[in-house]
Amino acid sequence: MLPWTEIGAQISRSIGIPFSVEKVSSIGGGCVNHAHRIEGNDQLFFVKLNNADRLSMFEAEAAGLQEIHGSRTLRVPLPLCWGKNRSNAWLVLEYLETGKGSRNGAAALGCGLAAMHRFSSEKFGWTRDNTIGTTLQINNTSSSWGEFWRKYRLGYQLQLAKINGYAGRLQSQGEQLLEQLDFFFTGKQPIASLLHGDLWSGNYGFDGAGQPLVFDPAVYYGDRETDIAMTELFGGFSAEFYAAYRETYPLDPGYKTRKTLYNLYHILNHLNLFGRGYQNQAEQMIGKLLSEVK
């Protein structure tokens, strides 16, 4: 049985006035959680549901949204409350009506992301772990970006791939890449920028006024190029977005090569989540990167 009575009671405590769930509408589009719009007392909220053991994932998502909100750059749906019962975990968010984008909106997204990337930390990582999809994303802090990427991003995904039975060329060449990783950061000292962490076309939109908003983050502090790289992984964003971003915060030399290095993390994660269909792509990316070293 879905926990609408419990969610309604928790919302009431959070907003300080009575609220009860009168209408529930399912919202499609997600592949990790079940999403719903709930209505009652002339108010709307957005609710994510998953199994009870996923509460920590929702807690981390709420913290990530709050981190982005605190940067005062891009708009996010504000988290209201979260909890669980024996069967379900949930996250209740501000409900934002979405509208159509425009060239101006796309440019505002680029400028807003550039501003967010100027919001920085002393170390790479974050105060807590979170998830990328449903995979644990380790955010132990480090003063070395290369070491962070080696240990907590590529190295961790390769370990998962080995556990999942992906051996052979993927592992042998993956180990070579980890050994040569410093090559890709020669002369580069990235700052620890606030990152969305999972910035693809499904995780941004525009509000009713046409202004950009982002959601479903996998927040941490790292090289800003990782966010830009992911925007190019599944078809890319608009030309207006990239022009506005680069005008506001130009990319460093060598980005085109590091783009493959950064997107390898997401392809390895897709391999671990969705199966062998991504193995060839991951191996090709590793081979391309190793050819740069030779």
C-alpha positions as CSV (number, residue, x, y, z in Angstrom):
1,M,0.0,0.0,0.0
2,L,1.4,3.4,-1.0
3,P,2.2,5.7,1.9
4,W,0.1,8.8,1.0
5,T,-1.4,9.2,4.5
6,E,2.1,9.2,6.1
7,I,3.5,11.5,3.5
8,G,0.5,13.9,4.0
9,A,1.1,13.9,7.7
10,Q,4.8,14.6,7.3
11,I,4.1,17.5,4.8
12,S,1.7,18.9,7.4
13,R,4.4,19.0,10.0
14,S,6.9,20.5,7.6
15,I,4.7,23.3,6.4
16,G,3.0,24.0,9.7
17,I,-0.6,23.7,8.3
18,P,-2.8,20.7,7.7
19,F,-2.3,18.9,4.4
20,S,-3.9,15.7,3.2
21,V,-3.3,14.0,-0.1
22,E,-6.5,14.3,-2.2
23,K,-5.3,13.5,-5.7
24,V,-2.2,11.6,-7.0
25,S,-1.0,11.7,-10.6
26,S,1.8,9.5,-11.8
27,I,4.6,11.2,-13.8
28,G,6.6,9.3,-16.3
29,G,10.2,9.7,-17.5
30,G,12.3,8.4,-14.7
31,C,14.1,5.0,-14.7
32,V,15.2,4.9,-11.0
33,N,12.2,6.2,-9.0
34,H,8.4,6.3,-9.2
35,A,7.4,10.0,-9.5
36,H,4.1,11.5,-8.6
37,R,2.3,14.9,-8.4
38,I,0.2,15.1,-5.3
39,E,-2.6,17.6,-4.6
40,G,-4.5,18.7,-1.6
41,N,-5.7,21.9,0.2
42,D,-5.0,23.9,-3.0
43,Q,-1.3,22.9,-2.9
44,L,0.9,20.8,-5.1
45,F,4.0,18.7,-4.4
46,F,6.3,16.4,-6.3
47,V,7.0,13.1,-4.7
48,K,9.6,10.4,-5.5
49,L,9.1,6.9,-4.2
50,N,11.4,3.9,-4.0
51,N,12.0,0.9,-1.8
52,A,12.6,1.6,1.9
53,D,16.3,0.8,1.7
54,R,16.7,3.8,-0.7
55,L,16.2,6.5,1.9
56,S,19.9,7.4,2.0
57,M,19.7,8.0,-1.7
58,F,16.9,10.5,-1.2
59,E,18.7,12.1,1.8
60,A,21.8,12.7,-0.4
61,E,19.6,14.1,-3.3
62,A,18.0,16.5,-0.9
63,A,21.4,17.7,0.4
64,G,22.6,18.1,-3.2
65,L,19.6,20.2,-4.1
66,Q,20.2,22.4,-1.1
67,E,23.9,22.7,-2.0
68,I,23.0,24.0,-5.5
69,H,20.3,26.3,-4.0
70,G,22.9,27.7,-1.6
71,S,25.1,28.8,-4.6
72,R,22.3,31.2,-5.7
73,T,22.9,30.3,-9.3
74,L,20.6,27.8,-11.0
75,R,17.0,27.2,-9.7
76,V,16.2,23.7,-8.3
77,P,13.1,22.2,-6.8
78,L,13.5,22.7,-3.1
79,P,13.3,19.6,-0.9
80,L,10.6,19.7,1.8
81,C,10.8,16.4,3.6
82,W,11.8,12.8,3.3
83,G,11.2,9.6,5.2
84,K,10.3,5.9,5.0
85,N,8.0,3.1,6.3
86,R,8.5,-0.6,6.1
87,S,7.9,-0.7,2.3
88,N,8.7,2.7,0.8
89,A,11.1,5.6,1.0
90,W,10.1,9.0,-0.3
91,L,11.3,12.4,-1.1
92,V,8.9,15.4,-1.2
93,L,9.9,18.4,-3.4
94,E,8.6,21.7,-4.4
95,Y,6.4,21.3,-7.5
96,L,7.5,23.4,-10.3
97,E,5.4,24.0,-13.4
98,T,7.6,23.6,-16.5
99,G,7.4,25.5,-19.7
100,K,9.1,25.7,-23.1
101,G,12.7,26.7,-23.5
102,S,14.1,29.3,-25.8
103,R,17.4,30.6,-27.1
104,N,17.5,33.1,-24.2
105,G,16.6,30.3,-21.7
106,A,19.4,28.1,-23.1
107,A,21.9,31.0,-22.8
108,A,20.7,31.6,-19.2
109,L,21.4,27.9,-18.5
110,G,24.9,28.3,-19.8
111,C,25.6,31.4,-17.8
112,G,24.0,29.9,-14.7
113,L,26.0,26.8,-14.9
114,A,29.2,28.8,-15.3
115,A,28.3,30.8,-12.2
116,M,27.6,27.6,-10.3
117,H,31.0,26.3,-11.4
118,R,32.7,29.4,-9.8
119,F,31.2,28.3,-6.5
120,S,34.1,26.2,-5.1
121,S,35.5,24.2,-2.2
122,E,39.0,23.8,-0.9
123,K,39.0,20.0,-1.7
124,F,37.6,17.7,-4.3
125,G,34.7,15.4,-3.2
126,W,31.9,16.3,-0.9
127,T,30.7,16.0,2.7
128,R,28.8,12.7,1.9
129,D,28.5,10.0,-0.6
130,N,25.5,9.9,-3.0
131,T,24.5,7.9,-6.1
132,I,24.9,8.1,-9.8
133,G,21.9,6.4,-11.1
134,T,21.6,3.7,-8.4
135,T,25.4,3.2,-8.1
136,L,27.2,4.4,-5.0
137,Q,29.2,7.5,-5.8
138,I,32.1,7.9,-3.4
139,N,32.9,11.5,-2.5
140,N,35.8,11.1,0.0
141,T,37.6,14.4,-0.1
142,S,41.0,14.8,-1.7
143,S,43.4,17.7,-2.4
144,S,44.5,16.0,-5.7
145,W,42.0,15.9,-8.5
146,G,43.9,13.3,-10.4
147,E,44.0,11.0,-7.4
148,F,40.3,11.6,-6.8
149,W,39.4,10.7,-10.4
150,R,41.7,7.7,-10.3
151,K,40.4,6.2,-7.0
152,Y,36.8,7.3,-6.6
153,R,35.6,7.5,-10.2
154,L,37.4,5.4,-12.8
155,G,39.0,3.0,-10.4
156,Y,35.8,2.3,-8.5
157,Q,33.8,1.7,-11.7
158,L,36.4,-0.7,-13.0
159,Q,36.3,-2.6,-9.7
160,L,32.5,-2.9,-10.1
161,A,32.9,-4.0,-13.7
162,K,35.3,-6.8,-12.5
163,I,32.9,-7.9,-9.9
164,N,30.1,-7.9,-12.5
165,G,32.2,-10.2,-14.7
166,Y,33.7,-7.8,-17.2
167,A,37.3,-8.8,-17.4
168,G,39.9,-9.1,-20.2
169,R,40.7,-6.1,-22.3
170,L,38.5,-3.8,-20.3
171,Q,40.5,-4.5,-17.1
172,S,44.0,-4.7,-18.6
173,Q,43.7,-1.5,-20.5
174,G,41.8,0.1,-17.7
175,E,44.7,-0.5,-15.4
176,Q,47.1,1.0,-17.9
177,L,44.9,4.1,-18.1
178,L,44.8,4.5,-14.4
179,E,48.7,4.3,-14.3
180,Q,48.9,7.0,-17.0
181,L,46.2,9.2,-15.7
182,D,48.5,12.1,-14.6
183,F,49.3,12.6,-18.3
184,F,45.9,14.1,-18.9
185,F,46.3,16.7,-16.1
186,T,49.7,18.0,-17.1
187,G,49.8,21.7,-16.7
188,K,46.2,21.7,-15.4
189,Q,45.2,22.6,-11.9
190,P,41.4,22.6,-11.8
191,I,39.5,24.2,-8.9
192,A,37.0,22.2,-7.0
193,S,33.8,23.5,-8.6
194,L,30.3,22.8,-7.5
195,L,29.1,20.2,-10.0
196,H,25.6,19.0,-10.8
197,G,27.3,15.6,-11.5
198,D,24.6,14.0,-13.8
199,L,23.9,16.8,-16.2
200,W,22.3,15.3,-19.3
201,S,19.2,16.6,-21.2
202,G,16.8,14.7,-18.9
203,N,17.9,16.6,-15.9
204,Y,17.2,20.2,-16.8
205,G,14.2,22.2,-17.9
206,F,12.6,25.6,-17.9
207,D,10.0,27.0,-15.6
208,G,6.8,28.8,-16.6
209,A,8.7,32.0,-17.2
210,G,11.3,30.3,-19.5
211,Q,14.1,30.4,-16.9
212,P,16.3,27.3,-16.5
213,L,16.1,24.8,-13.7
214,V,18.1,21.7,-12.9
215,F,17.2,18.6,-10.9
216,D,18.2,15.0,-10.1
217,P,21.8,16.0,-9.2
218,A,24.7,13.8,-8.1
219,V,26.5,16.7,-6.5
220,Y,30.2,16.9,-5.6
221,Y,33.1,19.3,-6.1
222,G,35.4,18.6,-9.0
223,D,36.7,19.8,-12.4
224,R,33.9,21.7,-14.0
225,E,34.8,20.1,-17.4
226,T,33.1,16.9,-16.1
227,D,29.7,18.6,-16.2
228,I,30.3,20.1,-19.7
229,A,31.6,16.7,-20.9
230,M,28.4,15.0,-19.9
231,T,26.2,17.5,-21.6
232,E,27.9,16.3,-24.8
233,L,27.5,12.5,-24.1
234,F,23.9,11.9,-25.2
235,G,23.4,14.3,-28.0
236,G,24.5,17.6,-26.6
237,F,22.8,20.8,-25.5
238,S,22.0,23.8,-27.7
239,A,24.6,26.0,-29.4
240,E,23.3,28.9,-27.4
241,F,24.1,27.1,-24.1
242,Y,27.7,26.3,-25.1
243,A,28.3,29.8,-26.5
244,A,27.0,31.5,-23.3
245,Y,29.0,29.1,-21.0
246,R,32.3,29.6,-22.9
247,E,31.8,33.4,-23.1
248,T,31.3,33.5,-19.3
249,Y,33.9,30.9,-18.3
250,P,36.2,29.7,-21.2
251,L,37.3,26.0,-21.1
252,D,40.9,25.1,-20.6
253,P,43.2,23.7,-23.4
254,G,43.0,20.0,-23.6
255,Y,39.3,19.7,-22.8
256,K,38.5,17.7,-26.0
257,T,40.8,14.9,-24.8
258,R,39.7,15.1,-21.2
259,K,36.0,15.0,-22.3
260,T,36.5,11.3,-23.2
261,L,38.2,10.6,-19.9
262,Y,35.3,12.2,-18.0
263,N,32.6,10.5,-20.0
264,L,34.3,7.2,-19.6
265,Y,33.1,7.3,-16.0
266,H,29.4,7.5,-17.1
267,I,29.8,4.8,-19.7
268,L,31.4,2.4,-17.2
269,N,28.5,3.2,-14.9
270,H,26.0,2.4,-17.7
271,L,27.9,-0.9,-18.2
272,N,27.6,-1.7,-14.6
273,L,23.9,-0.7,-14.4
274,F,22.5,-1.8,-17.8
275,G,24.9,-4.5,-19.1
276,R,27.2,-5.6,-21.8
277,G,25.9,-3.3,-24.5
278,Y,28.2,-0.6,-23.2
279,Q,31.4,-2.7,-23.0
280,N,32.6,-2.1,-26.5
281,Q,32.1,1.6,-26.1
282,A,34.0,1.7,-22.9
283,E,36.9,-0.3,-24.4
284,Q,37.0,2.0,-27.4
285,M,37.2,5.1,-25.2
286,I,40.0,3.6,-23.1
287,G,41.9,2.7,-26.3
288,K,41.5,6.2,-27.6
289,L,42.8,7.7,-24.4
290,L,45.8,5.4,-24.3
291,S,46.6,6.3,-27.9
292,E,46.9,9.9,-26.7
293,V,49.6,8.9,-24.2
294,K,51.6,7.0,-26.8
